[in-house]
Amino acid sequence: MLTPATLLFALLGGILPALLWLFFWLREDRLHPEPRRFIIYVFIAGMLTVPLALPLEQFAATFSSGELMFIIWAATEEVLKFSAAYLIMLRRREMDEPIDAVLYMITVALGFAALENVLFLMRPLEDGNVLVSIMTGNLRFFGATLLHTLASAVIGLAIALPFYRNPRLRRLTLICGLVLAIVLHTLFNFFILMNSGGKILIVFAGVWVGIIILLLLFEKVKRVKRPQFIYLRNKK
């Protein structure tokens, strides 16, 4: 039975861990922090994509199964997360540094993961299975939440690395980043759901390796500079 206490615990257990990860990633840009209101907008936008994704995924399950269903689910979530970040922030003039794209994509991913975590926690809490809720929360903190972060960050990197290049190249890298994000998300879903958790530690280890690579690429993005000839042209 869903009670106010159950809902409160589900909200706290789902949203607070996502906020902890968000604080961690925002520290990567502590020298030039983004306006707090934009971070809040994008985080909420990520949360709002969950009720959009669920019916689309349920519809996809009616005409697909196995690998195709996992691909459609992953594509649905990654496209929705990117669309939300794009509509709220990525197309705005205020996004003036390469690292901004990565941070906003991570923010929208953590917003999505936060509400998704709440929904996953509500069922065991309704049944009174507190231990199961704790285990679910821990697994999602170290697994699914980071998977959402990694997949969306790949799209952010695809925007950030060619940030000052020509539009055609930026569009191409964005498409490649979106495809790679969908592939990573699909593989995670496949190995988690099709193996009944038998290889969960291996899958989580793969996600953590991806996070380490992401941290290294973060440093590379910080060193992406505006080409001098573009800067001089804009000054005229």
Summary of the structure (lengths in Angstrom):
residues: 236
radius of gyration: 18.5
end to end distance: 66.2
largest distance: 67.0
contacts: 758
relative contact order: 0.13
helix: 83%
strand: 0%
